[in-house]
Amino acid sequence: MSFQSEKDLSCPICFDIFKEPVVLSCSHSFCKDCLQRWWSERQKESCPLCKEISSFRSPPCNLALKNLCETFTLERKKKALKGPERLCSVHAETLKLFCLDHQQPVCLICRDSKAHSNHRFRPVEEAAQDHREALLRILKPLKKKLKLLKQAKGSCDETAEYVKIQAKHTEGRIRKHFSRLHQLLEEEEDVRIAALKEEEKWKCKVMKEHGEALNRTIDVISDTIRATEELLKAADLSFLQNHKDASTRVKHCTLLDDLQTPSGVLIEEAKHLGNLSYNIWTKLKKTVSYTPIVLDPKTAHPELILSADLTSVTFGARQKLPENPERFDQHHCVLGSEGFSSGTHSWDVDVRNDQNWGVGVLRESVQRKGEIRGGFWGICLFNGNFMAVSHPLPNQDLPVKKLRRIRVQLDWDGGTLSFFDLDADKHLHTFIHSFTEKMFPFIGTNNKLPVRILPVLSWV
């Protein structure tokens, strides 16, 4: 097709390569759409070149010309792809311009064609630079998002591994607790079995002694009966000479006491089995403690270390922990595992005077990340001074020099939070506030000695 001229394959109306060419009776060919627009605009079905009136309203397809145009276009596209520069697929010209309306590169012939009439153009270099800058601008936040997503994915993977470690560690603690309970139960079982065996041994001894006494009586009576029966068989003279002694022996045996089975020799089953589970539980509960508040590890600042039973907290070296939403990342705080939205609740805390600490309650909705500016009520030791704090209220100094054991008492429905010095049996401070959401106990500390929730001394 190299000998084929582009001009020979161009529509006389649009000057582009024929698209769906049709032929008129005068043998002139045009693009089907171009011819229909021509006729529609002039309200006359004549040849655009020779003006001859067409003999039919729907001219037939010029199949031969259509095949030539398709072959020519295909070869030109192949040539454009192989060349050092991309060429226009329609005109095989260098793509020097960029149509802003169509957002595509075009050649100089395309610029003058009807397809790009009244369009805006830029040199390819300028358009490429503008689009590169625009793409870089929208790519920048995407890169930032990718970085954040990678960080989140890394945090997700670390958290998943931490969950496995946490579960294994928790399982070990559970097994240790149950092992101790099993040991206590086994010890109690041994004590009770030993008591049963001791009772069995003693009562078997009593019955053995009773049996021996019976045997001795049986032997005496048996001998007396045998001797008396032999005397009864003796001659009359001999019988008369000895019957008086025989009668005395028989009467003596008759006077012997009947040995009755002693009472209380059976095993006291009611003593050993009655309310057995309850009695064991009553004894076991004396060996364990109960605390009304249990600390929640997932809320603890990374520099706080909780005890194994989750009742005390100390300040220490920073731990590598997941950055979960519940965890404090600025304040050295930890929350109780249970919040309160009604009723009256109290708990006692053993605090230290050597470093800063704080105890009280905090709203559930308080953000755990960054500085806490409100939503908490408590008393604290700060730079050697004891004070009641609740932003935005002003801090109030407390008239005490030393505190060791503090009672926190929350009356959610009554809208009060009170603090008491247990050692001095003295009221310290009361906040009055209408609570509207769940409140969680909190402990904050910089102490390297434990701040501890005290156990309840008696419980049922």
Residue pairs with C-beta under 8 A, 6 or more apart in sequence:
1 68
1 71
1 72
1 75
4 68
4 72
6 17
6 72
6 91
6 92
9 17
9 18
9 65
9 68
9 69
9 72
10 16
10 17
10 18
11 17
11 18
11 19
11 21
11 29
11 30
11 31
11 34
12 28
12 30
12 48
12 49
13 30
13 31
13 34
13 35
13 37
13 38
13 48
14 31
14 34
14 113
14 114
14 115
15 113
16 31
16 90
16 91
16 113
16 115
17 69
17 72
17 73
17 90
18 29
18 30
18 31
18 62
18 65
18 66
18 69
19 31
19 32
19 33
19 69
20 31
20 32
20 33
20 61
20 66
21 29
21 30
21 31
21 32
21 61
21 62
21 65
21 66
21 69
22 29
22 30
22 31
22 32
22 35
22 59
22 60
22 61
22 62
23 29
23 59
23 60
23 61
23 62
23 65
24 30
24 47
24 52
24 54
24 59
25 52
25 54
25 55
25 56
26 47
26 49
26 50
26 52
26 54
28 47
28 48
28 49
28 50
29 62
29 65
30 38
30 48
32 59
32 61
35 48
35 59
38 48
39 45
39 46
44 53
45 53
45 54
45 57
46 52
46 53
46 54
47 53
47 54
73 89
73 90
76 87
76 89
76 92
77 89
79 87
79 92
80 86
80 87
80 88
80 89
80 92
85 94
85 95
86 95
86 105
87 93
87 94
87 95
87 107
88 94
88 95
88 106
88 107
88 109
88 110
90 107
90 109
90 110
91 107
91 109
91 110
93 107
93 108
93 109
93 110
94 107
95 105
95 106
95 107
95 124
96 107
96 108
96 123
96 124
97 105
97 106
97 107
97 108
97 110
97 111
97 121
97 122
97 123
97 124
98 104
98 105
98 106
98 121
98 122
98 123
98 124
98 126
98 127
98 128
99 105
99 106
99 110
99 111
99 116
99 119
99 120
99 121
100 119
100 120
100 121
100 122
100 127
101 116
101 119
101 120
102 116
102 119
105 124
106 116
106 121
110 116
111 119
111 121
122 130
155 322
155 323
158 322
159 322
159 324
162 321
162 322
173 308
181 284
184 284
184 287
185 280
185 284
188 280
188 283
188 284
192 272
195 272
196 267
196 272
199 267
199 268
200 267
203 265
203 266
203 267
206 262
206 265
207 265
210 259
210 261
210 262
213 259
214 259
217 256
217 259
220 253
220 256
221 253
221 256
224 249
224 250
224 252
224 253
227 246
227 249
228 246
228 249
228 250
231 238
231 239
231 242
231 243
231 246
232 239
234 242
285 459
289 455
289 456
290 455
290 456
290 459
291 309
291 311
291 347
291 453
291 454
291 455
291 456
292 345
292 346
292 347
292 453
292 456
293 311
293 336
293 337
293 338
293 347
293 441
293 453
294 310
294 311
294 336
294 337
294 338
294 453
295 306
295 310
295 311
295 312
295 313
295 334
295 335
295 336
295 337
295 443
295 453
296 310
296 326
296 334
296 335
296 336
296 337
297 306
297 310
297 334
298 324
298 326
298 327
299 326
299 327
299 328
299 333
299 334
299 335
299 368
300 306
300 313
300 321
300 327
300 328
300 333
300 334
301 327
301 328
301 329
301 330
301 331
301 332
301 333
301 334
302 318
302 319
302 320
302 321
302 327
302 329
303 315
303 316
303 317
303 318
303 319
303 332
304 313
304 314
304 315
304 316
304 332
304 333
304 334
304 445
305 313
305 314
305 315
305 316
305 319
306 312
306 313
306 334
307 313
307 450
307 452
310 337
311 452
311 453
311 455
312 450
312 451
312 452
312 453
313 334
313 443
313 445
313 450
313 451
313 452
314 445
314 447
314 448
314 449
314 450
314 451
315 332
315 355
315 445
315 446
315 447
315 448
316 448
321 327
323 329
325 368
325 369
326 368
327 368
328 334
328 368
328 369
329 368
329 369
329 370
330 369
330 370
330 371
330 372
331 371
331 372
331 444
332 444
332 445
332 446
333 358
333 362
333 442
333 443
333 444
334 442
334 443
334 444
335 362
335 440
335 441
335 442
336 440
336 441
336 442
338 440
339 364
339 438
339 439
339 440
340 410
340 412
340 438
340 439
340 440
341 412
341 437
341 438
341 439
342 412
342 413
343 412
343 413
344 409
344 410
344 411
344 412
344 413
344 414
345 409
345 410
345 412
346 407
346 408
346 409
346 410
347 407
347 408
347 441
347 453
347 454
348 405
348 406
348 407
348 408
348 422
348 453
348 454
349 359
349 405
349 406
349 407
349 408
349 443
349 451
349 452
349 453
349 454
350 404
350 405
350 450
350 451
350 452
350 453
350 454
351 357
351 359
351 381
351 403
351 404
351 405
351 406
351 451
352 445
352 447
352 449
352 451
353 381
353 402
353 403
353 404
354 447
354 449
355 381
355 445
355 446
355 447
355 448
356 380
356 381
356 382
356 383
356 444
356 445
356 446
356 447
357 380
357 381
357 443
357 444
357 445
357 446
357 447
357 451
358 378
358 379
358 380
358 381
358 382
358 389
358 442
358 443
358 444
358 445
359 378
359 379
359 380
359 406
359 408
359 419
359 441
359 442
359 443
359 444
359 451
360 376
360 377
360 378
360 379
360 389
360 408
360 417
360 419
360 441
360 442
361 376
361 377
361 378
361 408
361 410
361 417
361 439
361 440
361 441
361 442
362 372
362 375
362 376
362 377
362 439
362 440
362 442
363 375
363 376
363 437
363 438
363 439
363 440
364 437
364 438
364 439
364 440
365 375
365 437
366 372
366 374
366 375
366 376
372 391
373 391
373 392
374 391
374 392
376 389
376 390
376 391
376 442
377 389
377 390
377 417
377 431
377 433
378 388
378 389
378 390
378 442
379 386
379 387
379 388
379 389
379 398
379 406
379 419
379 428
379 429
380 386
380 387
380 389
380 444
381 403
385 397
386 397
386 398
386 400
386 403
387 395
387 396
387 397
387 398
388 395
388 396
388 398
388 419
388 428
388 429
388 431
389 395
389 396
390 431
390 433
396 429
398 428
398 429
400 421
400 424
400 426
400 428
403 421
403 423
403 428
404 422
404 423
405 421
405 422
405 423
405 454
406 419
406 420
406 421
406 422
406 428
407 419
407 420
407 422
408 417
408 418
408 419
408 441
409 416
409 417
409 418
409 419
409 420
410 416
410 417
410 439
411 417
411 418
412 435
412 439
415 432
415 433
415 434
415 435
416 430
416 431
416 432
416 433
417 430
417 431
417 433
418 427
418 428
418 429
418 430
418 431
419 427
419 428
419 429
419 430
420 426
420 427
420 428
421 427
421 428
443 451
443 453
445 451
